[in-house]
Amino acid sequence: MFEAIAERLTQTFRSLAGRARLTEANIADAVKEVRRALLEADVNYRIAKDFTERVKAQALGQEVIKSVTPAQLFVKILYDELVKLLGEQQEGLRFAPIPPTVYLVVGLNGAGKTTFSAKLASYLKKQGRAPFLIAADVYRPAAMEQLAVLAHTVEVPFYREEGTQDVVALIQRGLAAAKEQAREVVIVDTAGRQTPDTELMEELRRVQAAVRPTEVLLVLDAMTGQDAVATAQAFREAVSVSGFILSKMDGDARGGAALSLRAATGLPIKFIGTGEKPEDLDPFYPERIASRILGMGDIVSFVERAQAQYDAEKAQKLQEKLRKNKFDLEDMLEQLRTLRKMGNIKELLAMIPGFSQLKDADLDEKTFKHIEAIILSMTPEERRNPAIINGSRRRRIARGSGTSIQQVNQLLREFEQMRKLLKSLSKLQSQGRDPRQAHPLFRRRG
């Protein structure tokens, strides 16, 4: 996610390293590189030009203080302007004053509407809401069956009808069923087309007029870049789109759609899809995304994902072990198993400040299996007290796990690093702090 633009911007920051001050000349060079990075990310030229002009104006008016380098100051200016470009603040879903709240999910074929509908139902369920799904795509083969399978997976009730072509009547009967079951939120998965054609838009107009949804959520494929903006504008001419969902963000290294949509339309991005699993849906936070684009990590999202995999009792026990410096290899194995449940390991590393450079590391399922095999080949005493693992024990562990002594040694080194990292993260979490706030440039915006 945002890999290409992050790499290009990192190179730009390096070009400012060692400079004594910001001058008109080096600002012009840096801004030129930023504009090039945005264009390569498939950001609209006008948006890229306006953005870099604002950055340049801000940089030329800044005095570099002794405690801050020119590169740090330029990063701070970029960060502030990126947050503005992305929408300033996270904008959540609106809810109707009198239930049920109705969300109309629209978009083109293949954008991920059905998957998003189920993810949103799962998300709302975890928030304590009572969601209900309506399968209103009567054209795509097996569309209703797909939603039925997903609804079963997330354990949310749904409504469908076979053989009908009257979409408005279908949705109205679905709403009646939701009200009978006292469901709080209704999510309507509508049909798409290959392009935003007249027939599709007319159907959506009729549905909106009849249903009067609380929000119309447009699902866009993040990998389509500027085409996503064109699609958004076409849908806005037909229905009252209230916000965007960017699907397939995990496969988008450029980020052009995310960087362009707010500036082009004035409407917020509400969620991003980061995978195929029901839990792979994140609210869109401009500050966090700006931080990741600039290579500063996103520790808040990392901690939130971790919390979703822990119960309070386990978290308390872990913190107690870290506080007493009793974190052992059995704990490491449990943490790695939990980490695997949190999502793609490379994406998680990108969230941790200072670890984004490991995104190209050879980390895969095979790596985890080797680690698991090594730890399970140890005796309980060795797992609890790794200091006793001498040369002969290492040879025995390597033979038992089908690995090499070098791999065992590497694991023990990584264990020490992980123990220090988790202790640091635990301390920050207990203080409710974002590591960036330790630097005066990135104190929470008032």
C-alpha positions as CSV (number, residue, x, y, z in Angstrom):
1,M,0.0,0.0,0.0
2,F,1.5,3.3,-1.2
3,E,4.8,1.6,-1.6
4,A,5.9,3.4,-4.8
5,I,5.2,6.9,-3.7
6,A,6.7,6.2,-0.2
7,E,10.0,5.1,-1.8
8,R,10.1,8.1,-4.1
9,L,9.5,10.5,-1.3
10,T,12.1,8.8,0.9
11,Q,14.6,9.5,-1.9
12,T,13.5,13.2,-1.9
13,F,14.1,13.5,1.8
14,R,17.6,12.0,1.5
15,S,18.4,14.7,-1.1
16,L,17.8,17.3,1.6
17,A,19.9,15.5,4.2
18,G,23.0,17.4,5.2
19,R,21.7,20.7,3.9
20,A,22.2,23.5,6.4
21,R,19.0,25.3,5.5
22,L,16.1,25.3,3.1
23,T,16.7,27.6,0.1
24,E,14.6,28.5,-2.8
25,A,16.7,26.3,-5.0
26,N,16.7,23.1,-3.0
27,I,13.0,23.6,-2.2
28,A,12.3,23.8,-5.9
29,D,14.2,20.6,-6.5
30,A,12.4,18.7,-3.7
31,V,9.0,20.0,-4.8
32,K,9.7,18.9,-8.4
33,E,10.4,15.4,-7.1
34,V,7.3,15.3,-5.0
35,R,5.2,16.3,-8.1
36,R,6.9,13.6,-10.1
37,A,6.1,11.1,-7.3
38,L,2.4,12.1,-7.3
39,L,2.1,11.8,-11.1
40,E,3.8,8.4,-11.0
41,A,1.2,7.4,-8.3
42,D,-1.5,8.2,-11.0
43,V,-2.7,11.4,-9.2
44,N,-4.4,13.9,-11.5
45,Y,-2.0,16.5,-12.9
46,R,-4.0,19.5,-11.6
47,I,-4.3,18.0,-8.1
48,A,-0.6,17.3,-8.0
49,K,0.3,20.8,-9.3
50,D,-2.0,22.5,-6.7
51,F,-0.6,20.3,-3.9
52,T,3.0,20.9,-4.7
53,E,2.4,24.7,-5.0
54,R,1.0,24.7,-1.5
55,V,4.0,22.7,-0.2
56,K,6.4,25.1,-1.9
57,A,4.7,28.2,-0.5
58,Q,4.7,26.7,3.0
59,A,8.4,25.7,2.7
60,L,9.5,29.1,1.5
61,G,7.9,30.8,4.4
62,Q,9.5,28.6,7.1
63,E,12.5,29.3,9.3
64,V,14.5,26.3,10.2
65,I,15.1,26.1,14.0
66,K,18.2,24.6,15.4
67,S,16.6,21.4,16.7
68,V,15.1,20.5,13.4
69,T,16.9,19.7,10.1
70,P,15.7,21.0,6.7
71,A,14.6,17.4,5.8
72,Q,12.6,17.1,9.0
73,L,10.9,20.4,8.4
74,F,10.1,19.5,4.8
75,V,8.6,16.2,6.0
76,K,6.4,18.1,8.4
77,I,5.1,20.4,5.7
78,L,4.4,17.5,3.4
79,Y,2.6,15.6,6.3
80,D,0.3,18.6,7.0
81,E,-0.5,19.1,3.4
82,L,-1.1,15.3,2.8
83,V,-3.6,15.3,5.7
84,K,-5.5,18.2,4.1
85,L,-5.4,16.5,0.7
86,L,-6.8,13.2,2.2
87,G,-9.6,15.0,4.1
88,E,-8.3,16.3,7.5
89,Q,-10.3,14.0,9.7
90,Q,-11.8,10.5,9.6
91,E,-15.5,10.7,8.7
92,G,-17.5,7.8,10.1
93,L,-20.9,6.4,8.9
94,R,-24.1,8.3,9.6
95,F,-26.9,6.6,11.4
96,A,-30.6,7.4,11.0
97,P,-32.3,8.9,14.1
98,I,-35.0,6.3,13.8
99,P,-33.9,2.7,12.8
100,P,-33.3,1.1,10.5
101,T,-30.3,2.9,9.0
102,V,-30.1,2.0,5.3
103,Y,-26.8,1.9,3.4
104,L,-27.0,1.6,-0.4
105,V,-23.8,0.0,-1.7
106,V,-23.2,0.9,-5.3
107,G,-20.3,0.5,-7.9
108,L,-19.1,-1.2,-11.0
109,N,-18.8,-4.9,-11.5
110,G,-15.7,-6.3,-10.0
111,A,-15.1,-3.3,-7.6
112,G,-15.9,-5.5,-4.6
113,K,-19.4,-4.4,-3.6
114,T,-20.6,-7.7,-2.3
115,T,-17.4,-8.4,-0.4
116,F,-17.6,-4.9,1.2
117,S,-21.2,-5.4,2.1
118,A,-20.4,-8.5,4.2
119,K,-17.3,-6.8,5.7
120,L,-19.3,-3.8,6.7
121,A,-21.9,-6.1,8.3
122,S,-19.1,-7.8,10.3
123,Y,-17.6,-4.4,11.2
124,L,-21.0,-3.1,12.5
125,K,-21.7,-6.3,14.4
126,K,-18.4,-5.9,16.3
127,Q,-19.5,-2.3,17.1
128,G,-22.5,-3.6,18.8
129,R,-25.0,-2.9,16.0
130,A,-27.5,-5.4,14.5
131,P,-26.9,-5.5,10.7
132,F,-29.0,-7.0,8.0
133,L,-28.0,-7.7,4.4
134,I,-30.2,-7.5,1.3
135,A,-29.0,-9.2,-1.9
136,A,-30.3,-6.8,-4.6
137,D,-28.1,-7.8,-7.5
138,V,-30.6,-9.7,-9.7
139,Y,-28.4,-9.7,-12.9
140,R,-24.9,-11.1,-12.0
141,P,-24.9,-14.9,-12.0
142,A,-24.5,-16.3,-8.4
143,A,-24.4,-12.8,-6.9
144,M,-27.1,-13.6,-4.4
145,E,-25.4,-17.0,-3.6
146,Q,-22.1,-15.2,-3.0
147,L,-23.7,-12.8,-0.5
148,A,-25.5,-15.7,1.2
149,V,-22.2,-17.5,1.7
150,L,-20.5,-14.3,3.1
151,A,-23.5,-13.5,5.3
152,H,-23.3,-17.0,6.8
153,T,-19.5,-16.6,7.3
154,V,-20.0,-13.3,9.3
155,E,-23.2,-14.7,11.0
156,V,-25.5,-11.9,9.8
157,P,-29.1,-12.4,8.6
158,F,-29.8,-11.6,5.0
159,Y,-32.7,-11.4,2.5
160,R,-32.8,-12.6,-1.1
161,E,-35.4,-13.6,-3.8
162,E,-34.9,-15.8,-6.8
163,G,-36.4,-15.1,-10.2
164,T,-37.5,-11.5,-9.7
165,Q,-36.3,-8.5,-11.8
166,D,-38.2,-5.8,-9.8
167,V,-35.3,-4.5,-7.7
168,V,-37.3,-1.8,-5.9
169,A,-40.0,-4.3,-4.8
170,L,-37.3,-6.8,-3.7
171,I,-35.5,-4.2,-1.5
172,Q,-38.8,-3.0,0.0
173,R,-39.7,-6.5,1.0
174,G,-36.2,-7.0,2.4
175,L,-36.6,-3.8,4.5
176,A,-39.9,-5.1,5.8
177,A,-38.1,-8.4,6.8
178,A,-35.4,-6.4,8.5
179,K,-37.9,-4.4,10.5
180,E,-39.8,-7.6,11.6
181,Q,-36.5,-8.8,13.0
182,A,-35.8,-5.5,14.6
183,R,-32.5,-5.1,12.8
184,E,-30.8,-1.7,13.3
185,V,-28.8,-1.4,10.1
186,V,-29.7,-2.6,6.6
187,I,-27.0,-2.9,3.9
188,V,-28.2,-3.2,0.3
189,D,-25.9,-4.8,-2.2
190,T,-26.9,-3.5,-5.6
191,A,-26.0,-4.6,-9.1
192,G,-23.1,-3.2,-11.1
193,R,-22.1,-2.9,-14.7
194,Q,-18.8,-2.9,-16.6
195,T,-19.3,0.9,-17.1
196,P,-21.6,3.5,-15.5
197,D,-24.2,3.2,-18.2
198,T,-27.7,4.8,-18.5
199,E,-29.6,1.7,-17.5
200,L,-27.6,1.2,-14.3
201,M,-27.9,4.8,-13.3
202,E,-31.6,4.9,-13.9
203,E,-32.1,1.8,-11.8
204,L,-30.1,3.4,-9.0
205,R,-32.2,6.6,-9.2
206,R,-35.4,4.6,-8.8
207,V,-33.9,2.6,-5.9
208,Q,-32.7,5.8,-4.1
209,A,-36.1,7.5,-4.6
210,A,-38.0,4.5,-3.2
211,V,-35.7,3.5,-0.4
212,R,-34.4,7.0,0.8
213,P,-31.1,5.5,2.1
214,T,-29.2,7.1,5.0
215,E,-26.0,6.9,2.9
216,V,-25.1,5.9,-0.6
217,L,-21.6,4.3,-0.4
218,L,-19.7,4.0,-3.7
219,V,-17.2,1.1,-3.8
220,L,-14.2,1.9,-6.0
221,D,-11.3,-0.3,-7.0
222,A,-8.1,1.4,-5.7
223,M,-6.0,-0.1,-8.4
224,T,-7.8,1.8,-11.2
225,G,-6.2,5.1,-10.1
226,Q,-7.6,8.2,-12.0
227,D,-10.3,6.0,-13.5
228,A,-11.7,5.7,-10.0
229,V,-12.2,9.5,-9.9
230,A,-14.0,9.4,-13.3
231,T,-16.3,6.6,-12.1
232,A,-17.0,8.6,-8.9
233,Q,-18.0,11.7,-10.8
234,A,-20.3,9.6,-13.1
235,F,-22.1,8.0,-10.1
236,R,-22.5,11.4,-8.4
237,E,-24.4,12.7,-11.4
238,A,-27.0,10.0,-10.9
239,V,-27.3,9.4,-7.1
240,S,-26.4,11.2,-3.9
241,V,-23.1,9.5,-3.1
242,S,-22.1,10.3,0.5
243,G,-18.7,8.6,0.7
244,F,-16.3,6.2,-0.9
245,I,-14.9,2.8,-0.1
246,L,-11.6,1.9,-1.7
247,S,-11.3,-1.8,-2.2
248,K,-8.1,-3.8,-3.0
249,M,-5.8,-1.3,-1.3
250,D,-3.5,-4.1,-0.3
251,G,-2.8,-4.6,-4.0
252,D,-2.3,-0.9,-4.8
253,A,1.3,0.3,-4.5
254,R,0.6,3.7,-6.1
255,G,-2.3,5.2,-4.2
256,G,-3.5,7.6,-6.9
257,A,-7.2,7.0,-6.1
258,A,-6.8,7.6,-2.4
259,L,-4.8,10.8,-3.0
260,S,-7.1,12.2,-5.6
261,L,-10.7,11.5,-4.6
262,R,-11.2,14.0,-1.8
263,A,-9.7,16.9,-3.8
264,A,-11.6,15.9,-7.0
265,T,-15.0,15.4,-5.4
266,G,-15.1,17.0,-2.0
267,L,-16.4,13.7,-0.5
268,P,-14.7,11.5,2.1
269,I,-13.2,8.1,1.8
270,K,-14.9,6.2,4.6
271,F,-13.2,2.7,4.5
272,I,-10.4,0.9,2.8
273,G,-10.4,-2.8,2.0
274,T,-7.0,-4.5,2.8
275,G,-7.7,-8.1,1.9
276,E,-10.4,-10.8,1.4
277,K,-11.1,-11.7,5.0
278,P,-14.2,-10.2,6.8
279,E,-11.9,-8.3,9.2
280,D,-9.9,-6.8,6.3
281,L,-11.8,-3.5,6.4
282,D,-10.3,-0.3,8.1
283,P,-11.8,3.1,8.6
284,F,-9.9,5.7,6.5
285,Y,-7.8,8.0,8.8
286,P,-6.1,10.8,6.8
287,E,-3.4,11.3,9.5
288,R,-2.5,7.6,9.6
289,I,-2.4,7.3,5.8
290,A,-0.2,10.4,5.5
291,S,2.1,8.9,8.1
292,R,2.4,5.7,6.2
293,I,3.1,7.4,2.9
294,L,5.9,9.3,4.5
295,G,7.5,6.1,5.9
296,M,6.7,7.0,9.5
297,G,4.6,3.9,10.2
298,D,1.1,3.7,11.7
299,I,1.5,2.3,15.2
300,V,-2.1,3.3,16.2
301,S,-3.5,0.9,13.6
302,F,-1.0,-1.8,14.5
303,V,-2.1,-1.6,18.2
304,E,-5.8,-1.6,17.2
305,R,-5.3,-4.8,15.1
306,A,-3.4,-6.4,18.0
307,Q,-6.1,-5.5,20.5
308,A,-8.7,-7.2,18.2
309,Q,-6.8,-10.5,18.6
310,Y,-6.4,-10.3,22.4
311,D,-8.8,-10.6,25.2
312,A,-8.2,-8.3,28.2
313,E,-6.9,-11.1,30.4
314,K,-4.2,-12.2,27.9
315,A,-3.2,-8.6,27.3
316,Q,-2.8,-8.0,31.1
317,K,-0.7,-11.1,31.5
318,L,1.6,-10.1,28.6
319,Q,2.1,-6.6,30.0
320,E,2.9,-8.1,33.4
321,K,5.5,-10.4,31.9
322,L,7.0,-7.6,29.9
323,R,7.2,-5.4,33.0
324,K,9.0,-8.1,34.9
325,N,11.2,-9.0,31.9
326,K,9.8,-12.5,31.9
327,F,8.8,-12.7,28.3
328,D,10.0,-16.1,27.0
329,L,10.0,-18.2,23.8
330,E,6.6,-19.7,24.6
331,D,5.3,-16.2,24.7
332,M,7.1,-15.4,21.4
333,L,5.4,-18.3,19.7
334,E,2.0,-17.2,21.0
335,Q,2.7,-13.6,19.7
336,L,3.8,-14.8,16.3
337,R,0.6,-17.0,16.0
338,T,-1.4,-13.9,16.9
339,L,0.5,-11.8,14.4
340,R,-0.4,-14.2,11.6
341,K,-4.1,-13.6,12.5
342,M,-3.6,-9.8,12.2
343,G,-2.9,-9.8,8.5
344,N,-0.1,-9.6,6.0
345,I,3.2,-9.5,7.9
346,K,4.9,-7.0,5.4
347,E,1.9,-4.7,5.8
348,L,2.2,-4.9,9.6
349,L,5.9,-4.1,9.5
350,A,5.1,-1.0,7.4
351,M,3.0,0.2,10.3
352,I,5.8,0.1,12.8
353,P,8.1,3.2,12.7
354,G,11.5,2.3,11.6
355,F,10.5,-1.1,10.3
356,S,9.2,-0.1,6.8
357,Q,12.6,-0.9,5.3
358,L,11.9,-4.6,6.0
359,K,9.0,-4.7,3.6
360,D,11.2,-6.6,1.1
361,A,12.3,-9.2,3.7
362,D,11.7,-12.8,2.8
363,L,8.8,-13.2,5.3
364,D,6.2,-15.8,4.4
365,E,4.3,-18.8,5.8
366,K,7.4,-21.0,5.4
367,T,9.4,-18.6,7.7
368,F,6.7,-18.9,10.4
369,K,6.7,-22.7,10.2
370,H,10.5,-22.9,10.7
371,I,10.2,-20.6,13.7
372,E,7.4,-22.7,15.1
373,A,9.3,-26.0,14.5
374,I,12.5,-24.6,16.2
375,I,10.6,-23.5,19.3
376,L,8.6,-26.7,19.6
377,S,11.9,-28.7,19.4
378,M,13.0,-27.0,22.6
379,T,12.3,-28.4,26.1
380,P,9.9,-26.4,28.3
381,E,12.9,-25.3,30.4
382,E,14.7,-24.0,27.3
383,R,11.7,-22.0,26.1
384,R,11.3,-20.4,29.5
385,N,15.0,-19.7,29.9
386,P,16.8,-19.3,26.5
387,A,20.0,-18.4,28.2
388,I,20.7,-22.1,28.9
389,I,20.7,-23.0,25.2
390,N,24.4,-23.8,24.6
391,G,26.1,-25.2,21.6
392,S,25.1,-28.8,22.1
393,R,21.5,-27.8,22.8
394,R,21.4,-25.7,19.6
395,R,22.6,-28.7,17.6
396,R,19.9,-30.9,19.1
397,I,17.2,-28.3,18.4
398,A,18.4,-27.8,14.8
399,R,18.2,-31.6,14.2
400,G,14.8,-31.9,15.8
401,S,13.3,-29.0,13.8
402,G,14.8,-29.9,10.5
403,T,16.7,-26.6,10.4
404,S,20.3,-25.4,10.7
405,I,22.2,-24.2,13.7
406,Q,22.4,-20.8,11.9
407,Q,18.6,-20.6,11.8
408,V,18.4,-21.5,15.5
409,N,21.0,-18.7,16.3
410,Q,19.1,-16.3,14.2
411,L,15.8,-17.1,16.0
412,L,17.4,-16.5,19.4
413,R,18.8,-13.1,18.2
414,E,15.3,-12.2,16.9
415,F,13.8,-13.3,20.1
416,E,15.8,-10.7,22.0
417,Q,14.9,-8.0,19.5
418,M,11.2,-8.9,19.7
419,R,11.3,-8.8,23.5
420,K,12.7,-5.3,23.4
421,L,10.2,-4.2,20.7
422,L,7.1,-5.5,22.5
423,K,8.3,-4.0,25.8
424,S,8.5,-0.6,24.0
425,L,5.1,-1.0,22.3
426,S,3.6,-2.1,25.6
427,K,4.9,1.0,27.3
428,L,3.6,3.3,24.6
429,Q,0.2,1.6,24.6
430,S,-0.1,1.9,28.4
431,Q,0.6,5.6,28.1
432,G,-1.9,6.0,25.2
433,R,0.8,7.5,23.0
434,D,1.7,7.5,19.3
435,P,5.5,7.3,19.0
436,R,5.5,10.3,16.5
437,Q,4.3,12.5,19.3
438,A,7.7,12.3,21.0
439,H,8.9,14.6,18.3
440,P,7.8,18.3,18.6
441,L,6.9,18.4,14.9
442,F,4.2,15.7,15.2
443,R,2.4,16.5,18.4
444,R,-1.3,15.9,18.1
445,R,-3.0,18.6,16.1
446,G,-5.3,20.8,18.1
